[in-house]
Amino acid sequence: MITRRAALAGAVVLASSGVRAQAFPARPPRFVIPFPAGGIVDVVGRAVGEKLAGLLGQQVIADNRTGANGAIATDIVAKAPADGYTWLLATVSHVVTPHLQKVDYDPVGDFAGAAYLCNVPAIAVVPAASPFKSMTDVIAKAKAEPGKLTYLSPGIGTSMHLNMEMVRVRTGAAVAGVPYRGLPPGMPDLLEGRLDFALLPPVLAGAHIRAGKLRPLAVAASQRLKSVPDVPTFAEAGLADSVVESWYVTLVPAKTPKDIVARIHAATVEALKDEAVQQKLEAAGAVLPPAPLSPADVDALLKRELPRYGELVKAAGIKAES
């Protein structure tokens, strides 16, 4: 039987928790972004952060900390006080980098999920003059002549590279990656047919598709894209188990009080409803989830994805760039 004293003590705890959540934030939170200013990750972080500033009543400081495949920024947040004032904008590299190099943090245990922002699906494309009309055509050729076809590779461990390695592991279709320092430098070779294939974000592929210079074959996503509604998903193209989803989530240090996590989550959900934010994300090629995902959903995502990419790195023999 609960005593009156115990009940009062519980009420005090709940009340103090509510006051803390309402008081948060008392100063500007820092949103640590692991990639350079101007890129898609940065655009997403700043679009959401600017709206959150109005909702939370404090400026959200975007802090780009690049290097080591995202590990520098991630380590900063892992070691920050668990008070809700340091956030990490994590992408799929969060669960890939620890399999490619030594890191001084636990990508799951040192973090708590706060919000799922969006994903940026890739569109599989070939030059307009290519004989390939579907992913089936590409895979058949790549299996018949391993390594003859080439694709635009923006770097080891990127979502595009991982997706091609996953396709190879799952189907046996080997397409040779040609390395570039990011996607834009390789676009002339793709458009002129010196490369056979690429996986591109919608923001980069869209104009060339509309101009008839690239032919879309499939989208690496769970649902079709509004920008190319007639293009099938990987699942519809027979590659359901070969999708690398380029998700973007907000993480905070583990042991951050749950009421503060709930406050960040609720404000983020509200920010993602804003039409201006949605327009900025759509312009960057980002897709919002059909319904908001909870902090527990984000935690589950990390726990699920970490071993999945560990298996891929091992099966594909992926090594970090030296």
Rosetta silent file (secondary structure, phi, psi, omega in degrees, C-alpha in Angstrom):
SEQUENCE: MITRRAALAGAVVLASSGVRAQAFPARPPRFVIPFPAGGIVDVVGRAVGEKLAGLLGQQVIADNRTGANGAIATDIVAKAPADGYTWLLATVSHVVTPHLQKVDYDPVGDFAGAAYLCNVPAIAVVPAASPFKSMTDVIAKAKAEPGKLTYLSPGIGTSMHLNMEMVRVRTGAAVAGVPYRGLPPGMPDLLEGRLDFALLPPVLAGAHIRAGKLRPLAVAASQRLKSVPDVPTFAEAGLADSVVESWYVTLVPAKTPKDIVARIHAATVEALKDEAVQQKLEAAGAVLPPAPLSPADVDALLKRELPRYGELVKAAGIKAES
SCORE:     score description
SCORE:     0.000 S_00000001
   1 L     0.000  131.839 -178.286    0.000    0.000    0.000 S_00000001
   2 L   -78.205  124.514  179.765    1.395    3.399   -0.985 S_00000001
   3 L   -77.195  161.923  179.900    1.778    5.681    2.008 S_00000001
   4 H   -63.615  -37.033  179.490    0.763    9.319    1.940 S_00000001
   5 H   -64.270  -42.892  179.694    4.405   10.321    2.398 S_00000001
   6 H   -64.600  -40.446  179.864    5.500    8.176   -0.582 S_00000001
   7 H   -62.975  -41.803  178.568    2.714    9.588   -2.720 S_00000001
   8 H   -65.229  -38.561  178.791    3.749   13.129   -1.823 S_00000001
   9 H   -63.191  -41.887  178.387    7.389   12.314   -2.603 S_00000001
  10 H   -63.572  -39.252  179.914    6.366   10.968   -6.010 S_00000001
  11 H   -64.324  -38.542  178.751    4.332   14.075   -6.702 S_00000001
  12 H   -64.087  -41.945  179.009    7.334   16.256   -5.848 S_00000001
  13 H   -61.626  -47.410 -179.933    9.543   14.272   -8.279 S_00000001
  14 H   -63.136  -40.479 -179.485    6.992   14.586  -11.073 S_00000001
  15 H   -65.333  -43.988 -179.671    6.487   18.259  -10.385 S_00000001
  16 H   -66.533  -35.178  177.234   10.213   19.017  -10.378 S_00000001
  17 H   -63.746  -42.494  179.404   10.600   17.034  -13.600 S_00000001
  18 H   -64.637  -40.499  179.034    7.850   19.075  -15.224 S_00000001
  19 H   -63.914  -40.930 -179.220    9.425   22.354  -14.080 S_00000001
  20 H   -63.707  -43.713  179.988   12.807   21.278  -15.478 S_00000001
  21 H   -63.637  -40.813 -179.762   11.307   20.411  -18.861 S_00000001
  22 H   -68.227  -33.691 -178.340    9.439   23.711  -19.015 S_00000001
  23 H   -76.653  -22.202 -179.032   12.580   25.639  -18.032 S_00000001
  24 L   -78.056  136.048   -3.188   14.685   23.926  -20.711 S_00000001
  25 L   -94.606  144.336  178.843   16.486   25.423  -22.509 S_00000001
  26 L   -93.466   -8.598  176.540   17.833   28.232  -20.380 S_00000001
  27 L  -148.727  169.269 -176.572   20.664   28.900  -22.829 S_00000001
  28 L   -66.116  125.731  172.762   21.336   28.131  -26.540 S_00000001
  29 L   -73.561  156.368  178.606   21.777   24.410  -27.322 S_00000001
  30 E  -109.398  123.811  179.709   24.594   23.407  -29.667 S_00000001
  31 E  -101.881  102.042 -176.096   23.715   21.267  -32.705 S_00000001
  32 E   -83.625  124.461 -176.330   26.952   19.531  -33.731 S_00000001
  33 E  -113.705  121.684 -172.541   27.028   18.685  -37.440 S_00000001
  34 L   -77.061   -0.176 -174.841   29.707   16.185  -38.582 S_00000001
  35 L  -128.699  164.988 -171.066   29.923   17.453  -42.163 S_00000001
  36 L   -65.933  157.738  175.172   30.871   20.740  -43.897 S_00000001
  37 L   -62.409  141.062  177.637   28.685   23.809  -44.221 S_00000001
  38 L    96.812  -19.889  178.423   26.667   23.897  -47.416 S_00000001
  39 L   -79.389  175.220 -175.963   26.213   20.150  -47.808 S_00000001
  40 H   -62.131  -41.751 -179.155   22.901   18.315  -47.493 S_00000001
  41 H   -61.606  -43.174  179.336   23.500   17.334  -43.855 S_00000001
  42 H   -64.430  -42.264  179.821   24.258   20.953  -42.976 S_00000001
  43 H   -60.436  -44.055  179.236   21.192   22.220  -44.868 S_00000001
  44 H   -62.803  -48.167 -177.677   18.944   19.805  -42.954 S_00000001
  45 H   -61.384  -42.827 -178.059   20.459   20.699  -39.579 S_00000001
  46 H   -72.883  -36.485  178.880   20.214   24.439  -40.094 S_00000001
  47 H   -62.454  -45.399  179.889   16.671   24.324  -41.514 S_00000001
  48 H   -71.545  -42.660 -177.915   15.409   22.398  -38.497 S_00000001
  49 H   -61.182  -39.290  179.947   17.600   24.312  -36.030 S_00000001
  50 H   -64.139  -38.742  178.087   16.332   27.718  -37.165 S_00000001
  51 H   -72.147  -37.969  178.849   12.719   26.683  -36.580 S_00000001
  52 H   -61.859  -33.021  179.414   13.580   25.082  -33.244 S_00000001
  53 H   -57.514  -43.216  178.447   15.047   28.394  -32.092 S_00000001
  54 H   -68.961  -36.231 -178.171   11.618   30.000  -32.310 S_00000001
  55 H   -74.673  -34.554 -177.006    9.885   27.064  -30.669 S_00000001
  56 H   -93.942  -13.274  179.569   12.368   26.722  -27.798 S_00000001
  57 L    78.156   14.340  177.791   12.971   30.422  -27.271 S_00000001
  58 L  -141.013  144.462  174.150   16.733   30.037  -27.642 S_00000001
  59 L   -61.842  138.059  173.359   19.050   30.176  -30.625 S_00000001
  60 L  -101.176  114.636 -172.521   20.174   26.722  -31.749 S_00000001
  61 E   -85.759  115.664  175.297   23.869   27.034  -32.605 S_00000001
  62 E   -78.635  124.822 -174.845   24.940   25.018  -35.648 S_00000001
  63 E  -127.230   99.146 -179.111   28.488   23.795  -35.023 S_00000001
  64 E   -79.962  115.773  178.109   30.187   22.075  -37.979 S_00000001
  65 L  -123.917   93.308 -172.698   32.931   19.750  -36.714 S_00000001
  66 L   -92.143  166.470  174.334   34.219   17.797  -39.693 S_00000001
  67 L   115.692  154.494  175.868   36.774   15.036  -40.053 S_00000001
  68 H    56.948   39.818  178.388   37.444   11.352  -39.400 S_00000001
  69 H    56.460   34.729  178.421   34.264   10.234  -41.184 S_00000001
  70 H    92.624   -7.665 -174.243   32.142   12.018  -38.599 S_00000001
  71 H   -69.318  -29.821 -179.136   33.989   10.612  -35.600 S_00000001
  72 H   -64.682  -50.162  179.196   35.317   13.988  -34.398 S_00000001
  73 H   -63.402  -41.335 -177.255   31.853   15.501  -34.016 S_00000001
  74 H   -63.949  -39.903  179.591   30.448   12.288  -32.578 S_00000001
  75 H   -65.304  -37.132  178.569   33.182   12.082  -29.940 S_00000001
  76 H   -59.174  -46.468 -177.150   32.480   15.684  -28.872 S_00000001
  77 H   -72.106  -38.842  179.484   28.835   14.890  -28.197 S_00000001
  78 H   -58.368  -33.885 -176.001   29.545   11.537  -26.553 S_00000001
  79 L   -97.860    1.756 -179.900   31.753   13.284  -23.982 S_00000001
  80 L   -76.890  157.428  176.472   29.515   16.328  -23.462 S_00000001
  81 L   -58.884  143.300 -178.820   27.497   16.772  -20.255 S_00000001
  82 L   -85.708   61.535 -176.708   24.168   14.914  -20.364 S_00000001
  83 L  -117.111    4.528  177.415   22.156   18.078  -19.822 S_00000001
  84 L    88.212    2.605 -175.750   20.416   18.430  -23.186 S_00000001
  85 L  -100.474    1.349  176.044   22.552   21.317  -24.435 S_00000001
  86 E  -130.569  117.904 -178.191   24.702   19.355  -26.896 S_00000001
  87 E  -115.339  156.635  175.429   23.045   17.543  -29.796 S_00000001
  88 E  -121.952  131.007  170.760   24.444   15.480  -32.658 S_00000001
  89 E   -91.061  100.972 -174.396   23.017   15.375  -36.161 S_00000001
  90 E   -99.470  142.284  175.071   23.808   11.746  -36.949 S_00000001
  91 L  -119.133 -173.004 -177.350   23.614   10.026  -40.315 S_00000001
  92 L   -59.988  -23.793  177.735   24.191    6.441  -41.379 S_00000001
  93 H   -60.258  -22.555  179.705   27.946    7.078  -41.013 S_00000001
  94 H   -58.637  -35.317 -178.019   27.304    6.994  -37.244 S_00000001
  95 H  -103.288    1.120  178.119   26.892    3.205  -37.398 S_00000001
  96 H  -101.653  -46.347 -175.788   29.402    2.615  -40.215 S_00000001
  97 H   -52.622  -41.767  179.846   32.492    4.525  -39.088 S_00000001
  98 H   -61.907  -18.110  177.605   33.066    2.388  -35.947 S_00000001
  99 H   -88.484  -11.211 -177.140   33.445   -0.648  -38.236 S_00000001
 100 H  -106.864  -19.540 -178.500   36.061    1.106  -40.377 S_00000001
 101 L  -155.654  162.688  178.845   38.270    2.734  -37.755 S_00000001
 102 L   -74.211  131.557  176.044   38.903    2.845  -34.030 S_00000001
 103 L  -126.847  157.581 -175.898   36.658    5.288  -32.191 S_00000001
 104 L  -102.104   29.656  178.881   36.606    6.306  -28.531 S_00000001
 105 L  -146.796  161.453  175.341   32.850    6.085  -28.072 S_00000001
 106 L   -98.331  114.917 -175.221   30.042    3.544  -28.216 S_00000001
 107 L   -64.286  -15.875  176.547   27.733    4.575  -31.090 S_00000001
 108 L  -106.891  -55.499 -172.953   24.757    3.053  -29.278 S_00000001
 109 L   -67.221  -26.153 -177.896   25.527    3.050  -25.564 S_00000001
 110 L   -89.964    4.013 -175.084   26.886    6.596  -25.374 S_00000001
 111 E  -135.174  156.867  172.790   23.837    8.175  -27.009 S_00000001
 112 E  -125.950  136.812  177.496   20.097    8.564  -26.616 S_00000001
 113 E   -70.273  137.668  176.289   17.734    9.140  -29.529 S_00000001
 114 E  -114.999  -40.586 -178.060   15.894   12.466  -29.479 S_00000001
 115 E  -162.988  147.820  171.535   14.271   12.756  -32.907 S_00000001
 116 E  -100.193  123.888 -175.469   14.142   11.290  -36.409 S_00000001
 117 E   -91.856  -57.719 -173.921   14.359   14.100  -38.938 S_00000001
 118 E  -172.748 -179.931  167.294   14.252   12.644  -42.433 S_00000001
 119 E  -133.794  155.704  179.847   16.019   10.438  -44.944 S_00000001
 120 L  -119.165   90.715 -176.088   17.657   11.383  -48.224 S_00000001
 121 L   -70.227  152.996  177.774   17.059    8.519  -50.660 S_00000001
 122 E   -99.290  150.812  175.777   19.291    7.972  -53.662 S_00000001
 123 E  -109.796  124.713  175.848   18.125    7.587  -57.244 S_00000001
 124 E   -76.698  123.740 -176.526   19.861    4.970  -59.391 S_00000001
 125 E  -133.390  157.165  172.022   20.615    6.585  -62.756 S_00000001
 126 E  -132.776  158.547  176.441   22.390    5.868  -66.034 S_00000001
 127 E   -59.299  152.428 -176.386   23.353    8.243  -68.861 S_00000001
 128 L   -56.969  -33.127 -178.097   20.557    8.906  -71.344 S_00000001
 129 L   -83.657   -0.963 -178.419   22.372    6.967  -74.105 S_00000001
 130 L   -63.583  145.317  176.463   22.823    3.880  -71.901 S_00000001
 131 L   -76.973  -10.995 -175.704   21.274    0.610  -73.127 S_00000001
 132 L   -80.218  127.859 -178.950   20.113   -0.168  -69.566 S_00000001
 133 L  -110.453   -8.291 -177.466   16.413    0.366  -68.954 S_00000001
 134 L  -155.736  166.852  174.787   16.122   -1.211  -65.471 S_00000001
 135 H   -64.487  -31.045  177.322   18.125   -2.363  -62.471 S_00000001
 136 H   -59.698  -41.249  178.541   17.623   -5.902  -63.752 S_00000001
 137 H   -62.914  -45.787 -179.007   19.552   -4.952  -66.893 S_00000001
 138 H   -62.229  -46.374 -177.325   22.422   -3.450  -64.888 S_00000001
 139 H   -65.407  -40.614  179.082   22.664   -6.435  -62.533 S_00000001
 140 H   -60.931  -44.576  179.562   22.555   -8.962  -65.373 S_00000001
 141 H   -66.290  -42.886 -178.323   25.422   -7.209  -67.163 S_00000001
 142 H   -66.842  -30.927  177.326   27.443   -6.792  -63.963 S_00000001
 143 H   -76.880  -34.889 -179.550   27.070  -10.480  -63.124 S_00000001
 144 H   -73.219  -35.165 -178.590   27.985  -11.566  -66.650 S_00000001
 145 L  -133.440   75.002 -175.606   31.052   -9.297  -66.796 S_00000001
 146 L   -55.105  130.543  175.558   32.140   -8.511  -63.209 S_00000001
 147 L    83.260   -4.259 -179.275   33.950   -5.218  -62.819 S_00000001
 148 L   -77.464  -40.912  177.986   33.395   -4.021  -66.388 S_00000001
 149 L   -75.845  148.971 -178.890   30.668   -1.520  -65.528 S_00000001
 150 E  -122.751  151.734  176.111   31.702    1.557  -63.547 S_00000001
 151 E  -134.364  157.078 -179.765   29.902    3.810  -61.092 S_00000001
 152 E   -77.027  113.708 -179.838   30.550    7.225  -59.570 S_00000001
 153 E  -109.322  118.483  179.561   31.919    6.674  -56.059 S_00000001
 154 L   -85.010    2.952  177.092   32.104    9.711  -53.735 S_00000001
 155 L   141.638  153.471  178.446   34.184    7.861  -51.155 S_00000001
 156 L   -62.973  131.980  176.335   34.583    4.804  -48.945 S_00000001
 157 L    86.102   -4.380  174.795   31.792    4.470  -46.389 S_00000001
 158 L   -71.815  160.898 -177.876   29.403    6.909  -48.056 S_00000001
 159 H   -62.269  -34.191  179.283   25.813    5.757  -48.409 S_00000001
 160 H   -65.737  -45.546  178.512   26.249    5.461  -52.207 S_00000001
 161 H   -62.740  -45.498 -179.806   29.326    3.268  -51.817 S_00000001
 162 H   -61.755  -39.201 -178.880   27.671    1.135  -49.158 S_00000001
 163 H   -65.216  -39.956  178.121   24.572    0.677  -51.296 S_00000001
 164 H   -67.405  -36.928  177.515   26.632   -0.582  -54.233 S_00000001
 165 H   -68.301  -35.698  178.249   28.530   -2.944  -51.962 S_00000001
 166 H   -66.860  -40.384  176.238   25.269   -4.226  -50.532 S_00000001
 167 H   -61.110  -42.499  179.630   23.940   -4.869  -54.034 S_00000001
 168 H   -63.104  -46.287 -179.120   27.154   -6.755  -54.845 S_00000001
 169 H   -63.664  -41.991 -175.954   27.003   -8.869  -51.703 S_00000001
 170 H   -76.060  -34.450 -172.672   23.305   -9.658  -52.129 S_00000001
 171 H  -113.791  -18.740 -175.105   23.263  -10.305  -55.899 S_00000001
 172 L    84.256    7.278 -179.701   26.833  -10.994  -56.960 S_00000001
 173 L   -87.760  110.090 -176.508   26.706   -8.042  -59.376 S_00000001
 174 L   -99.683  113.881  175.245   30.110   -6.327  -59.264 S_00000001
 175 L  -113.797  128.761 -173.953   30.223   -2.734  -60.540 S_00000001
 176 E   -79.313  126.485  177.234   33.598   -1.001  -60.190 S_00000001
 177 E   -79.844  133.030  174.782   33.630    2.229  -58.230 S_00000001
 178 E  -106.308  113.969 -172.000   35.581    5.135  -59.713 S_00000001
 179 E   -75.887  138.430  173.907   36.573    7.438  -56.828 S_00000001
 180 L  -134.705  163.305  176.345   35.970   11.180  -56.858 S_00000001
 181 L   -85.278   72.932 -175.540   36.156   13.812  -54.147 S_00000001
 182 L    97.129  177.256 -177.065   32.412   13.897  -53.736 S_00000001
 183 L   -78.486  -46.364 -175.166   29.651   13.558  -56.307 S_00000001
 184 H   -52.917  -41.743 -179.272   29.806   16.864  -58.276 S_00000001
 185 H   -61.856  -23.779 -179.233   33.345   16.294  -59.673 S_00000001
 186 H   -90.180   -7.487 -175.671   32.195   13.019  -61.226 S_00000001
 187 H   -61.775  -41.769  178.137   29.060   14.372  -62.878 S_00000001
 188 H   -57.396  -41.529  179.695   30.693   15.364  -66.214 S_00000001
 189 H   -66.775  -35.613  178.067   32.003   11.811  -66.692 S_00000001
 190 H   -68.609  -49.012 -176.495   28.581   10.367  -65.861 S_00000001
 191 H   -63.654  -32.078 -178.408   26.662   12.727  -68.138 S_00000001
 192 L   -91.675    4.419  173.285   29.058   12.115  -71.025 S_00000001
 193 L    84.625    8.182  177.224   28.857    8.335  -70.636 S_00000001
 194 L   -78.644  -15.454  169.975   32.373    7.683  -69.363 S_00000001
 195 L  -116.106  148.568 -175.434   30.719    6.191  -66.261 S_00000001
 196 L   -91.281  -22.265 -165.783   27.928    3.651  -66.563 S_00000001
 197 E  -159.932  156.645  173.405   25.948    4.180  -63.378 S_00000001
 198 E  -160.137  155.987  168.964   25.453    6.267  -60.244 S_00000001
 199 E  -112.700  113.999 -173.390   23.355    6.578  -57.107 S_00000001
 200 E  -122.873  148.152  172.188   22.584   10.263  -56.668 S_00000001
 201 L   -67.129  149.985 -178.674   20.550   12.344  -54.205 S_00000001
 202 H   -53.544  -36.651 -177.022   17.405   13.816  -55.798 S_00000001
 203 H   -64.070  -27.472  179.669   18.753   17.368  -55.520 S_00000001
 204 H   -92.497  -34.873 -176.971   21.683   16.435  -57.797 S_00000001
 205 H   -81.631  -32.081 -168.678   19.891   14.027  -60.136 S_00000001
 206 H   -51.795  -53.206 -176.071   16.626   15.926  -60.598 S_00000001
 207 H   -62.715  -38.178 -179.337   17.622   18.631  -63.084 S_00000001
 208 H   -72.055  -32.165  175.355   19.521   16.160  -65.270 S_00000001
 209 H   -67.345  -45.896 -179.786   16.600   13.741  -65.261 S_00000001
 210 H   -64.589  -30.600  179.810   14.200   16.500  -66.280 S_00000001
 211 L   -82.501   -3.449  179.375   16.603   17.608  -69.006 S_00000001
 212 L    78.483   15.717 -179.364   16.722   14.073  -70.393 S_00000001
 213 L   -90.949  -22.807  176.507   20.441   13.672  -69.699 S_00000001
 214 E  -127.050  146.459  177.336   20.034   10.913  -67.094 S_00000001
 215 E  -109.453  119.901  177.722   17.606    8.000  -66.996 S_00000001
 216 E   -78.676  138.197 -179.368   16.304    7.011  -63.536 S_00000001
 217 E  -109.726  -36.964 -177.716   16.020    3.267  -62.913 S_00000001
 218 E  -167.522  161.834  175.577   14.982    2.945  -59.244 S_00000001
 219 E  -116.713  134.459  179.247   14.991    4.764  -55.914 S_00000001
 220 E   -83.136   75.398 -176.301   16.742    3.389  -52.835 S_00000001
 221 L  -155.571  165.685 -179.017   13.809    4.094  -50.541 S_00000001
 222 L   -82.267  -13.359  178.972   10.822    2.395  -48.969 S_00000001
 223 L  -143.742  156.587 -179.919    8.396    4.476  -51.014 S_00000001
 224 L   -65.256  156.083 -179.084    8.359    6.184  -54.397 S_00000001
 225 L   -95.723  143.608  178.529    9.450    9.801  -54.597 S_00000001
 226 L   -62.786  -30.828 -177.219    7.119   12.625  -55.528 S_00000001
 227 L   -72.641  -25.866  178.038    9.787   14.042  -57.823 S_00000001
 228 L  -137.228   66.434 -171.581    9.958   10.831  -59.903 S_00000001
 229 L   -62.789  -20.850 -178.460    6.632    9.072  -59.199 S_00000001
 230 L   -89.908   -2.512 -178.120    6.944    6.626  -62.104 S_00000001
 231 L   -91.429  126.796 -176.674   10.305    5.283  -60.948 S_00000001
 232 L   -70.453  158.747  172.656   10.084    2.040  -58.916 S_00000001
 233 E   -77.344  168.248  175.386   11.637    1.516  -55.506 S_00000001
 234 L   -58.656  -39.252 -179.876   14.492   -0.940  -55.042 S_00000001
 235 L   -61.731  -43.845  178.909   11.973   -3.361  -53.534 S_00000001
 236 L   -66.283  -24.271  178.399    9.782   -3.096  -56.616 S_00000001
 237 L   -90.314    7.409  177.609   12.898   -3.695  -58.713 S_00000001
 238 L    87.604   17.741 -177.312   13.617   -6.916  -56.795 S_00000001
 239 L  -123.857   43.427 -175.676   16.229   -5.465  -54.436 S_00000001
 240 L   -59.302  -31.367 -176.375   14.278   -5.204  -51.179 S_00000001
 241 L   -96.220   14.156 -175.644   17.246   -6.405  -49.091 S_00000001
 242 L  -121.407   26.415 -176.554   19.775   -4.101  -50.774 S_00000001
 243 L   -99.869  127.775  169.640   18.685   -0.656  -49.598 S_00000001
 244 L  -102.463  111.230 -178.559   20.944    1.676  -47.650 S_00000001
 245 L   -89.901  120.077 -177.860   18.646    4.279  -46.124 S_00000001
 246 L   -86.306   80.559 -175.909   20.413    7.600  -45.587 S_00000001
 247 E   -87.699  157.444  178.323   18.634    8.647  -42.402 S_00000001
 248 E  -128.324  122.334 -178.636   19.191   11.784  -40.325 S_00000001
 249 E  -133.239  157.227  174.021   18.521   11.730  -36.577 S_00000001
 250 E  -100.442  125.816  177.741   19.154   13.930  -33.552 S_00000001
 251 E  -118.997  153.849  174.445   21.081   12.272  -30.734 S_00000001
 252 E  -130.253  164.592  178.487   22.058   13.508  -27.287 S_00000001
 253 E   -58.529  144.931  175.655   24.476   12.081  -24.726 S_00000001
 254 L   -57.153  151.652 -179.399   23.255    9.011  -22.884 S_00000001
 255 L    74.688    7.022  170.582   21.678    9.694  -19.493 S_00000001
 256 L   -62.163  132.106 -177.538   20.208   12.989  -20.672 S_00000001
 257 L   -51.581  136.192 -174.989   17.032   13.348  -18.541 S_00000001
 258 H   -61.924  -31.275  179.273   14.048   11.836  -20.319 S_00000001
 259 H   -68.642  -32.833  177.151   11.902   14.916  -19.795 S_00000001
 260 H   -73.015  -40.475  174.578   14.476   17.035  -21.612 S_00000001
 261 H   -57.907  -43.213  179.524   14.713   14.459  -24.413 S_00000001
 262 H   -63.003  -35.524  178.930   10.918   14.600  -24.657 S_00000001
 263 H   -67.101  -44.053  177.767   11.074   18.397  -24.917 S_00000001
 264 H   -63.123  -42.593 -179.160   13.609   18.256  -27.773 S_00000001
 265 H   -62.919  -48.984 -177.506   11.554   15.581  -29.487 S_00000001
 266 H   -61.822  -40.686  179.821    8.246   17.451  -29.222 S_00000001
 267 H   -67.346  -36.819  179.389    9.799   20.679  -30.512 S_00000001
 268 H   -67.385  -43.198  176.845   11.425   18.836  -33.425 S_00000001
 269 H   -57.855  -41.822  178.663    8.152   17.178  -34.403 S_00000001
 270 H   -65.986  -40.765  179.824    6.534   20.614  -34.382 S_00000001
 271 H   -62.261  -38.330 -178.059    9.380   22.103  -36.443 S_00000001
 272 L   -72.239  -11.666  175.588    9.004   19.403  -39.099 S_00000001
 273 L   -83.281  -15.368 -175.464    5.343   20.382  -39.542 S_00000001
 274 L   -69.619  132.067 -176.031    6.352   23.874  -40.633 S_00000001
 275 H   -62.974  -39.506 -179.547    5.779   24.467  -44.349 S_00000001
 276 H   -65.189  -40.655  177.474    8.951   26.533  -44.781 S_00000001
 277 H   -63.903  -45.234  179.820   11.049   23.805  -43.151 S_00000001
 278 H   -60.208  -38.853  179.089    9.435   21.161  -45.323 S_00000001
 279 H   -65.337  -40.793  178.510   10.178   23.198  -48.447 S_00000001
 280 H   -65.246  -41.985 -179.998   13.847   23.532  -47.487 S_00000001
 281 H   -67.855  -41.350  178.890   14.142   19.813  -46.784 S_00000001
 282 H   -63.245  -39.155  178.144   12.355   18.895  -50.005 S_00000001
 283 H   -63.437  -27.040  178.243   14.690   21.190  -51.954 S_00000001
 284 L   -87.511   -0.127  179.382   17.601   19.241  -50.425 S_00000001
 285 L    86.308   12.587 -178.149   16.044   15.954  -51.550 S_00000001
 286 L   -86.401  150.408  179.669   14.982   14.921  -48.056 S_00000001
 287 E  -123.978  128.851  178.427   11.847   12.900  -47.306 S_00000001
 288 L   -80.727  151.299  176.395    9.973   13.080  -43.997 S_00000001
 289 L   -67.443  152.621  179.282    8.682    9.891  -42.358 S_00000001
 290 L   -57.136  -32.922  177.783    4.943    9.199  -42.806 S_00000001
 291 L  -143.310  149.904 -179.123    4.521    9.637  -39.034 S_00000001
 292 L   -58.295  140.290  174.685    6.894   10.944  -36.343 S_00000001
 293 L   -96.358  142.725 -177.424    9.243    8.381  -34.827 S_00000001
 294 L   -80.343  165.513  172.875    9.721    8.380  -31.053 S_00000001
 295 H   -55.535  -37.373  177.784   13.055    8.617  -29.206 S_00000001
 296 H   -64.248  -35.028  177.155   12.685    4.878  -28.512 S_00000001
 297 H   -64.224  -39.004  178.997   12.321    4.296  -32.249 S_00000001
 298 H   -66.865  -42.460  176.136   15.599    6.137  -32.853 S_00000001
 299 H   -58.369  -43.541 -179.707   17.332    4.040  -30.184 S_00000001
 300 H   -65.143  -37.019  178.029   15.995    0.892  -31.863 S_00000001
 301 H   -60.182  -47.130  179.800   17.224    2.142  -35.251 S_00000001
 302 H   -62.082  -44.033 -179.351   20.795    2.492  -33.954 S_00000001
 303 H   -64.397  -32.492 -179.219   20.724   -0.942  -32.333 S_00000001
 304 H   -79.006  -41.437 -172.954   19.422   -2.499  -35.555 S_00000001
 305 H   -78.359  -32.075 -177.674   21.683   -0.677  -37.998 S_00000001
 306 H   -57.354  -53.580  179.197   25.021   -1.031  -36.162 S_00000001
 307 H   -68.893  -30.464  179.669   25.299   -4.832  -36.575 S_00000001
 308 H   -60.340  -45.115 -179.360   23.749   -4.697  -40.055 S_00000001
 309 H   -78.239  -24.668  172.231   26.552   -2.502  -41.354 S_00000001
 310 H   -62.786  -42.493  177.813   29.132   -4.450  -39.412 S_00000001
 311 H   -64.012  -40.177 -179.909   28.062   -7.530  -41.349 S_00000001
 312 H   -66.025  -47.305  179.930   28.217   -5.609  -44.632 S_00000001
 313 H   -56.931  -41.513  179.618   31.691   -4.203  -43.972 S_00000001
 314 H   -69.902  -47.043 -176.992   32.955   -7.693  -43.166 S_00000001
 315 H   -65.566  -36.429 -177.680   31.205   -9.449  -46.058 S_00000001
 316 H   -88.420   -9.903 -178.913   32.295   -6.831  -48.609 S_00000001
 317 L    66.574   35.613 -177.824   35.814   -6.495  -47.223 S_00000001
 318 L   -74.545  131.974  178.442   35.466   -2.719  -46.954 S_00000001
 319 L  -119.311  147.849  178.052   38.542   -0.940  -45.619 S_00000001
 320 L   -65.683  150.055  176.211   38.859    2.661  -44.465 S_00000001
 321 L   -67.417  137.425 -179.032   40.580    5.109  -46.794 S_00000001
 322 L   -86.174    0.000    0.000   44.218    5.589  -45.833 S_00000001
